[in-house]
Amino acid sequence: MFSLISNILKNAFSRPATRPYPFQRRQRPEGTRGHLDIEIDKCIFCGICAKKCPSNAIEVSRDPKSWTFNRYACIVCAYCVEACPKKCLSMKSDHEGQIQPQEETAGTR
Amino acid sequence: MSTQAMSNRRSVIPFGPQHPVLPEPLQLRLVMEDEKVVEALPAIGYVHRGLEKLAEQKDFQQVAFLAERICGICSFQHAMAYSMGVESLMNITVPDRANYLRVIWTELHRLHSHLLWFGLLADSFGFENLFMQAWRCREAVLDIMEATSGGRIMLGTCCVGGVRKDISAEGLDQVLRVCDQLHNDFDKVVTQVMNDYSVKQRTVGIGTVTRQQAHELGAVGPVAKACGLERDHRVTGYAAYGQLDFKPITEQAGDCYARTQVRVRELYQSLDLIRQAIAKIPAGDIMAPVKGNPTGEIVTRVEQPRGEVIYYIKGNGTKNLERLRVRTPTFANVPILLAMLPGYQLADVGVITLSIDPCISCTER
């Protein structure tokens, strides 16, 4: 009986176990693989990222110079980031908002 | 019709593939006599994804990521089993630090897998509060995995030659702090619950198998350990397990309660192994250079949370593998599941099925 009352009091006055989302958002740790980003100005369109990608999510063409990336196929492994010779690919720790299936991130120069 | 004739009539009840207690699609056709199970016939094939065929089309480095995706719970161990196989084919010596990091991540995976299973077992007998508490503990493990590797479940850190990411000294301290916190949580939540009347009512003496049956039907992992069989592949000392001090955990009863006890004691063992690995981890490289392509064939085995996984890898000197074959622990535990069910009530089928910790999507690949 005593432990029951102490439990009730503890639960009544303790903070909730959950986070009041969306007012308070979770801080993602440094280095979380959230989504892939490219600085298209640095890209030399060598196509190494497309070759390394385990899920064939990246398509690169040299002529015309274009870099296309299908977010729905990406498995966020960051293998392309390690392979990029110009270090123009990077992993951002946050997740992207809603995207449409047919939408692709593309870059041309 | 007389009561006698009614009771002798058998009926078949399909249990699954969609059932509230089943996390994954396994169908058991239960031959019932009244409320009692007489026979169980399994049917799998609902989540076949053709990953073994896909592995033949990817280059051997990419297959590490593919192997990781065979299972959504013990993913790191799949990548590790695959990488260990290719490393032995190519005579690559993995740096010591990488081996220790592999042990740390493997044991973190074991923790989160057992806690997930513990919650699901509680859910299967209607103990929703315990389900939430177990998953609350698991959240701390997922957070530390995210902080150390970048992914909550798909760590993506294990690859052929070593690991892709190092854990800093602060990161290791953080892991130790989480281990202490988990130790407290387990004392409060998990261990207390093992003495609970309702939990014992639903698990003690249910789904009992003998040591002989477990041996003959080839049980692996906690199912075999709960019957007193010391089957733990970690004792062979792969990765850094050779340098760590531990003994396989066994129980004698062979029922659902014993299987739960084995996993609960393994939670503490995993914490202990992580602490030992962090205390002994050497400095140095985390990746050995990988040159050439794998040639020849090899079988590797790794102890997963559910038991022993077997990888058969055949390379032909090109960057693509000729064949990859995976035997997952759940596949080995299905025959013993069928031996557990007869004689028990329909209401116990969910608990018994979950007590082998079925992972159907990795069984079907």
Chai-1 contact restraints between the chains, C-beta under 6 A:
chainA,res_idxA,chainB,res_idxB,connection_type,confidence,min_distance_angstrom,max_distance_angstrom,comment,restraint_id
A,P29,B,E146,contact,1.0,0.0,6.0,A-B,restraint_1
A,P29,B,A147,contact,1.0,0.0,6.0,A-B,restraint_2
A,G31,B,G150,contact,1.0,0.0,6.0,A-B,restraint_3
A,T32,B,E146,contact,1.0,0.0,6.0,A-B,restraint_4
A,T32,B,G150,contact,1.0,0.0,6.0,A-B,restraint_5
A,R33,B,G150,contact,1.0,0.0,6.0,A-B,restraint_6
A,R33,B,G151,contact,1.0,0.0,6.0,A-B,restraint_7
A,P54,B,Q62,contact,1.0,0.0,6.0,A-B,restraint_8
A,P54,B,F65,contact,1.0,0.0,6.0,A-B,restraint_9
A,C77,B,F65,contact,1.0,0.0,6.0,A-B,restraint_10
A,C77,B,G156,contact,1.0,0.0,6.0,A-B,restraint_11
